[in-house]
Each structure stands twice: as structure tokens, then as C-alpha cells.
Amino acid sequence: MEPAADTRESWDCIVVGAGHAGCEAAAAAARMGRRTLLLTLSLDALAHLSCNPAVGGVAKGHVVLEVDALGGLMGEVADASAVQYRLLNRGKGPAVRAPRAQCDRERYRLEMRRALENVPGLHIRQAHVTGLLADENGAAAGVITSTGLRFRARSVVLCTGTFLDGLIHLGDISFPGGRAGEPAAVGLTEACERLGLKHGRLKTGTPPRVWGWSLDLSRMTEQPPDERPFFFSRRTTAQALPSRSCYLTRTNPRTHEILRSAFDRAPLFTGRITGEGPRYCPSIELKLVRFADRDGHQLYLEPEGLHTSEYYVNGFATSLPEEVQEEALRTVPGMENAVLSRPGYAIEYDYFEPVHLRRTLESRVVPRLFFAGQVNGTSGYEEAAGQGILAGINAALAASGSDERFVLDRAEAYIGVMVDDLVTRGVGEPYRLFTSRAEYRLLLRTDNVYRRLMPYARKFGLVSDADYIEMERLWLTVDELRSMLASRFEDGVPLLRLLRRPGVTAAEVLARHPALKGRSFDERVLASLETEAKYEGYIARQLAEVERFRKNERLALPEDVDYFAIEELRYESREKLAAVRPASIGQAGRIPGVTPADLSVLLVLRKAGKLPRLGRKP
């Protein structure tokens, strides 16, 4: 990292990369009053949906709503470009119901660019960042571009996605690239390595796209949109674009035969790909190996937008040769005459092991340097956006000179669950968020997201007072209605207890209260009221668990503990504790390999004030 001398311009915050993490980070920092520079390799690819043209899904939809509650952009942009809405897990409990939207790929990019260009204090510039600047204390102080320009800043956020030394694999060939048609970012990995940051290699992939005019959709199963859309943004009141359907079909033994015949040309099996790929979104090649007994795999054809006939073939990610992809797809019902518009491919890229980060996403190694998105080993637009807004808020706080930082814990948000997983456990493969990763998911529902997180957005100036008051009115209404139902009896039974009965809705019970009969209420109010009543016992139990969780979180551990000097700890535990440097006893207990006996040792030393510290004599 080079000294911050002879700089061209000075900024409060610089964000490198304009994917989903970078867009949220830059917008948040600028809206907090920081003069912010967003640098991207291509202005024309800003916020590109590089894989499937959809936002949301299980746990992912929760994150989009959390970003919206924190004052972010993704929810509003997704609503402005949505061509289909579906609420997943509708028949299951409220903790796992998740909104998803099929988006017009081009419209999404343009809407995000429009939104960013209207953020005061945010400047966007096309540039290739190859190096970092440091101040006299070793803290991040700016960036260097490939053309030699130096931009100075008080904080820097790296949101480089899959672009760091990206290598694309397609059949027998491999070539540098951040994604199809775009160059890789070179130089930045080496700059970070020189600072002592550990990098690794991961792999992801994308399926082919096909022309809709070459398909027989009548031979597939249509999946129409929901009649009543579930919007991502609190501001959205109506669907902006006409709806499009998706379609389901399946591979078959003949498809698999063609694919297997080309395994000797598959980069996954010839040794050309060395990075670990996503477990929960495997390529079609890996599906045939891992699930060899299955005679078919579901494919989900998603429209790319309103003004194109292209379809994205979800479930068919592959890096096999183009001619093999097309031949295999033509054995699938409804795709007998399919014509590729773009082939699928795999991409390997550098990431930085996230255990070097604090829960603010600031590096412990380089102060005022933040990381967000796939550079931390995650997958998915939504995971990136969640990290981006957290990193942007903290970069803005750091740029102001404040010691305050913003942290979300596991009981507050899915973003908190994700970040804690990353910085505590690290990643060995692309990380994907699921509702099952959250111990307190009944408290992290879609209906209470604004109540959970919007006070933070107001505190940091990311939402207006008027916007906050409007949403506050909704959750205060829930409290008021709950109190009214609890104090009104019918045949000696409180109306609130009636609402707990299976099949009874909030609207039905409210209509039985004389003072409420005939009044209409926001659907979000009804959802919260009904969930809190029906799951009251479970919610109370989780709140008690949260209190125990936070008790251990309050047992702070200094960052400079010399774990190798604690002989009572097993050597494995010393290594892992030293790598993660947990902020609390609670976090230490979540590190794989750290045992209850190890925690007891730390608790005894902490209570006695005898935790050894780096650079200090005992």
C-alpha cells in the first residue's frame, strides 16, 4: 500500500465496485452527508443482475426488506423493475415466508443508476482501481487507478464482486474476465496481499440463455405471478410493469447422456477449475455426479425482461462447451428447437477470508478499509446488498472521525446473522443465507422488519422523519389493536385469545369489536397482529433465548488478547481464537472447534483480569 501523497482529489468515502454491495454502500455513505466517490469498471454495467434476473427468495427476500428498512435502494429498484411477484412458502409459518420478484434485467440496472445519480453528494466515475493508499498510521487513505490517478479518502469500501483476477471457463478454453463481456480487475489482490490479508479462490457459474421464439412453452408448466403482489419497498403501492410468467420443465436420461459424454471436456473435472463452488447452487455437471440416481432435474425458465424474448435457464448452470449445452437442452420438453443466445460459463475469482473483519465489516488489519459482497466469499445479490449498506454506514461513521460503529446482532436481522457467520466461521465455499441459519427467525419476520430496523435508519439520517413517522404509525397501531382485543371479552373470552385459534383471521376478530367494526387496516398491521397473537408463546420463548444470548455477548473480550500465551487452551483453539479475535465470549463460543472448556478458561481469566495481551508483559 502506497503513501497518500500527490493525490488528485479528496473524498470522505470511496467505494470500489458498483454491484449490489457497492451501490448500497455508496448511497448510504452519501446520504449520511459524506462526500462519496463510487468507482466502477463500467458505468454501463452498474448494478447488473449478472446471474438470474430475480431478487428475493428464502431468507434473501428478508434481507431485501431489511435493506429497505435501513434506507437502502434494492427494494425500491426491484419493485420498479418487477415483472412477476411470488410469495414463497406461503403455506408455511410466518418466519419462513419469503417474497421473490422476477425483474426486467435492463430496467433494474437503469432504475438503480437513476436512483444513484439523484443521491446528493454521490459522484460516480468509471475507473479501474489497482492499488490502495495509506496514511502514516497504516490506515486506508484512498485508491490508485490503472491510469495513475490517486484519489484520497478518509475511508474505503471494497465491493469487487467476482472481478478480482477473474477467470472465465467455457469448455476447452479459459480467459480473463469479471463476467461475460467485461474485463477482470487486476492488481488489487496483490495490493491487499501486501497488507497481510489472506485471499482464496472461489468459483461460481451461470446457465445459458435461450431465445423465447425457439421454445414451445405450451409443453412446459406455466408458473404465473401471484394475484396480490408482495412488494419489497414500503413506498411501493402498485406494480410498475406488466406481469410475465415463468415456466417449468425437466431434464431426462437422454439429456444426462449427452452431458456425461462431454465430461472429459468439463473444466470442473479436468482440473482447470480449482476454486470451490456453491454447495446450494451446483452446476448441472455436479448434479449428475452427486445425484446419479435421478432421471431428471427441474429447470425453471425465467424471462429476462419485457422487451426481449430471452429466457434464463435456471437449474442448468454449466461450463461445458457451447455445442454440448445446446445439444443437451434440445432434449428437454419444450426446448427441442432451442437456440442459445448466450452460453453458460464458470468463473473463478479471488476473495478475502472474512475472519479478518470486525462485525462492522472493517478490516482489523487495515483501519478504515471495509469489505462487502462477494469479495467476502458470499453469493447472491441480496447478501451483497445487506453487507453493502452495513459497510457504507460504518465507512461514513469512520470518515466522520467518530468512534461509533453500527453492528447488527443475530437476534436483530438476517444481515446480522450473515455477518456474524462470515467473521466468526469464515467461508470455505460461497456462502448463501437461509432462514435455517437464524436461531431466532421467528423474531426476524417480514412483517416486523421496519419496527426492528427503521429506528437505526432514522438515527443515521437514511430515512426522513416523515417516512419514519408513517411507518411508526403502523406498529403503534398493532400495539393499540392488541391492547383493545385483550381488554374486550366475548362469552368471557378475550378477543385476543380468539385470534390464537387456528383458521381465525385478524380481520374477523377485529370486526367483532364494536369500536373497530367497519374499519379497514393496512395488511401489514393485520399480518403482525395475527402472527404475534398466534405465536405468542413461541415468541416469548425466543425472547428469553435472546436474553441469554445477549448476556454472553455483553461479556466483551479485548481485541488484542494473546491467545497463544494461554497454555490452558488447546492449540487448535488458540489458533482459531487468534484468527477470529472474537469481540465477546458469545462470539468465541460460535467459532468451530472452540469448546465449552475453552470458554470456561476465558471466563476465569477475564473475571480475574488476567487475559494476556499482545505486546504487554505479564
RANOR-V314867 format. One record per backbone hydrogen bond with DSSP energy under -1.0 kcal/mol. CO is the residue of the C=O (numbers start at 1). NH is the residue of the N-H. E is the energy in kcal/mol with one decimal. If there is no record, write none. Layout:
CO_NH_E + CO_NH_E
This chain:
2_134_-2.8 + 3_5_-2.0 + 9_152_-2.9 + 12_154_-1.1 + 12_155_-1.1 + 13_37_-2.4 + 14_157_-2.7 + 15_39_-2.9 + 16_159_-3.0 + 18_47_-2.9 + 19_23_-2.4 + 20_24_-1.2 + 21_25_-2.5 + 22_26_-2.7 + 23_27_-2.2 + 24_28_-2.3 + 25_29_-2.3 + 26_30_-2.3 + 27_31_-2.5 + 28_32_-1.2 + 29_34_-2.0 + 30_33_-1.9 + 35_12_-2.2 + 35_13_-1.9 + 36_123_-2.6 + 37_15_-3.0 + 38_125_-2.7 + 39_17_-3.5 + 40_127_-2.2 + 42_45_-1.2 + 45_48_-1.6 + 48_50_-1.6 + 52_54_-2.0 + 53_103_-2.9 + 55_101_-3.1 + 57_61_-3.3 + 58_60_-1.9 + 59_63_-1.8 + 60_64_-2.0 + 61_65_-1.9 + 62_66_-2.2 + 63_67_-2.8 + 64_68_-2.1 + 65_69_-2.5 + 66_70_-1.6 + 67_72_-3.3 + 68_71_-1.6 + 73_77_-2.3 + 74_78_-2.8 + 75_79_-2.2 + 76_80_-1.8 + 81_104_-3.0 + 83_244_-3.1 + 84_102_-2.7 + 85_226_-2.9 + 86_100_-1.8 + 88_98_-1.8 + 89_92_-1.8 + 93_96_-1.3 + 98_88_-3.3 + 99_57_-2.3 + 100_86_-2.5 + 101_55_-2.7 + 102_83_-3.6 + 102_84_-1.3 + 104_108_-2.6 + 105_109_-1.6 + 106_110_-2.2 + 107_111_-2.7 + 108_112_-2.3 + 109_113_-2.2 + 110_114_-2.4 + 111_115_-2.3 + 112_116_-2.5 + 113_117_-2.6 + 116_119_-1.8 + 119_122_-1.7 + 121_36_-2.5 + 123_38_-3.2 + 125_40_-2.0 + 128_146_-2.6 + 131_144_-2.3 + 132_2_-2.1 + 133_141_-2.8 + 134_4_-1.8 + 135_138_-1.9 + 139_135_-2.0 + 141_153_-2.3 + 142_133_-2.7 + 143_151_-2.3 + 144_130_-2.6 + 144_131_-1.7 + 145_148_-1.9 + 149_145_-2.5 + 150_8_-3.5 + 151_143_-2.3 + 152_11_-2.3 + 155_14_-1.9 + 156_370_-3.1 + 157_16_-3.1 + 158_372_-2.2 + 160_163_-2.0 + 163_166_-1.5 + 163_185_-3.5 + 164_350_-2.4 + 166_177_-1.9 + 167_348_-2.6 + 168_175_-2.1 + 169_346_-2.3 + 170_173_-1.9 + 173_170_-2.6 + 175_168_-3.1 + 179_182_-2.4 + 182_178_-1.5 + 185_165_-2.8 + 187_191_-1.8 + 188_192_-2.3 + 189_193_-2.5 + 190_194_-2.0 + 192_195_-1.1 + 192_197_-1.6 + 193_196_-2.2 + 198_353_-1.9 + 200_351_-1.8 + 201_276_-1.1 + 202_349_-2.2 + 204_347_-3.1 + 206_318_-1.1 + 206_345_-1.3 + 208_313_-1.8 + 209_341_-2.7 + 209_342_-1.4 + 210_311_-2.7 + 211_214_-1.6 + 212_215_-1.8 + 216_219_-1.7 + 217_220_-1.6 + 221_248_-2.7 + 223_246_-2.2 + 246_223_-3.4 + 247_301_-3.3 + 248_221_-2.6 + 249_299_-3.2 + 252_256_-2.1 + 253_257_-2.2 + 254_258_-1.9 + 255_259_-2.1 + 256_260_-2.9 + 257_261_-1.7 + 259_262_-1.4 + 260_263_-1.8 + 262_265_-2.2 + 263_266_-1.4 + 266_269_-1.6 + 266_270_-1.6 + 267_273_-1.8 + 276_203_-2.4 + 283_287_-2.1 + 284_288_-1.8 + 285_289_-1.1 + 286_290_-3.3 + 287_291_-2.5 + 291_294_-1.8 + 297_251_-2.4 + 299_249_-2.1 + 300_314_-2.1 + 301_247_-1.8 + 302_312_-3.1 + 304_105_-2.4 + 309_212_-2.1 + 310_304_-2.3 + 311_210_-2.3 + 312_302_-2.5 + 312_314_-1.4 + 313_316_-1.4 + 314_300_-2.5 + 317_284_-3.2 + 319_171_-3.5 + 321_325_-2.1 + 322_326_-2.3 + 323_327_-2.0 + 324_328_-2.6 + 325_329_-2.3 + 326_330_-1.5 + 328_331_-1.7 + 329_332_-1.7 + 332_335_-2.7 + 334_216_-2.9 + 335_338_-1.9 + 339_211_-2.3 + 342_209_-2.6 + 345_206_-2.4 + 346_169_-3.1 + 347_204_-2.3 + 348_167_-2.5 + 349_202_-2.4 + 351_200_-2.6 + 353_356_-1.4 + 354_357_-2.0 + 356_364_-3.0 + 358_361_-2.2 + 361_371_-2.0 + 362_358_-2.7 + 366_369_-1.4 + 367_140_-2.7 + 368_156_-2.4 + 369_363_-3.2 + 370_158_-3.2 + 373_376_-2.4 + 374_377_-1.9 + 375_352_-3.3 + 377_431_-2.7 + 380_384_-1.6 + 381_385_-2.5 + 382_386_-2.5 + 383_387_-2.0 + 384_388_-2.7 + 385_389_-2.3 + 386_390_-1.4 + 387_391_-2.9 + 388_392_-2.7 + 389_393_-2.1 + 390_394_-2.0 + 391_395_-2.6 + 392_396_-2.1 + 393_397_-2.0 + 394_398_-2.5 + 395_399_-2.3 + 396_400_-1.2 + 397_402_-1.4 + 398_401_-1.4 + 409_412_-1.6 + 409_413_-1.3 + 413_417_-1.7 + 414_418_-2.7 + 415_419_-2.5 + 416_420_-2.3 + 417_421_-2.4 + 418_422_-2.5 + 419_423_-2.6 + 420_424_-1.7 + 421_425_-2.4 + 422_426_-1.4 + 431_379_-2.5 + 434_437_-1.3 + 435_438_-1.6 + 440_443_-2.0 + 448_452_-2.0 + 449_453_-2.1 + 450_454_-1.9 + 453_456_-1.1 + 453_457_-1.3 + 454_458_-2.4 + 455_459_-2.1 + 456_460_-2.1 + 457_462_-2.9 + 458_461_-1.2 + 464_468_-2.4 + 465_469_-2.8 + 466_470_-2.0 + 467_471_-1.8 + 468_472_-3.0 + 469_473_-1.9 + 471_475_-1.4 + 472_476_-2.3 + 473_477_-1.7 + 474_478_-1.7 + 475_479_-1.7 + 476_480_-2.3 + 477_481_-2.8 + 478_482_-2.4 + 479_483_-2.2 + 480_484_-2.2 + 481_485_-2.5 + 482_486_-2.0 + 483_487_-1.3 + 485_496_-1.4 + 488_495_-2.7 + 490_493_-1.3 + 493_490_-2.6 + 494_498_-1.4 + 495_499_-1.6 + 498_501_-1.6 + 501_504_-1.6 + 505_509_-1.8 + 506_510_-2.7 + 507_511_-1.6 + 509_512_-1.4 + 510_513_-1.6 + 513_516_-1.6 + 513_517_-1.8 + 516_519_-2.1 + 522_526_-2.0 + 523_527_-2.5 + 524_528_-2.0 + 525_529_-2.6 + 526_530_-2.4 + 527_531_-2.4 + 528_532_-2.7 + 529_533_-1.5 + 530_534_-2.7 + 531_535_-2.3 + 533_536_-1.1 + 535_539_-2.9 + 536_540_-2.4 + 537_541_-1.9 + 538_542_-2.3 + 539_543_-2.5 + 540_544_-1.8 + 541_545_-1.9 + 542_546_-2.5 + 543_547_-1.8 + 544_548_-1.6 + 545_549_-2.4 + 546_550_-2.9 + 547_551_-1.5 + 548_552_-1.3 + 549_553_-1.6 + 550_554_-1.8 + 552_586_-1.6 + 554_556_-1.7 + 555_585_-2.3 + 558_561_-1.0 + 560_614_-3.2 + 561_563_-1.3 + 562_565_-1.4 + 563_566_-1.5 + 565_567_-1.1 + 566_569_-1.5 + 570_574_-2.2 + 571_575_-2.3 + 572_576_-2.2 + 573_577_-2.8 + 574_578_-2.3 + 575_579_-1.7 + 576_580_-2.2 + 577_581_-2.9 + 583_557_-2.0 + 584_588_-2.2 + 585_589_-2.0 + 587_590_-1.3 + 588_591_-1.4 + 591_594_-2.1 + 595_599_-1.9 + 596_600_-2.1 + 597_601_-1.7 + 598_602_-2.1 + 599_603_-2.6 + 600_604_-2.2 + 601_605_-2.3 + 602_606_-2.7 + 603_607_-2.5 + 604_608_-1.8 + 605_610_-2.9 + 606_609_-1.0 + 612_562_-2.8 + 613_616_-1.7
